[in-house]
Amino acid sequence: MTNRYERMKMQRRMQRRIRLVVEERRMALGSRTPVIDDETTIEIPPQALRAIGRVTVNPA
């Protein structure tokens, strides 16, 4: 059983490790693909809009 301080410490350590892995992957992929800005607006084609929420049901 860990106390609150130890749990917070483990959580911070895990977040730091995840951040490092994400940064490493970004650096590795950064040289190959362009960086996509989260704030940019993208156009969704009309075909994709019709497919959202559509479910196909196979007869039993």
Buried (B, 14 or more C-beta within 10 A) or exposed (E): EEEEEEEEEEEEEEEEEEEEEEEEEEEEEEEEEEEEEEEEEEEEEEEEEEEEEEEEEEEE
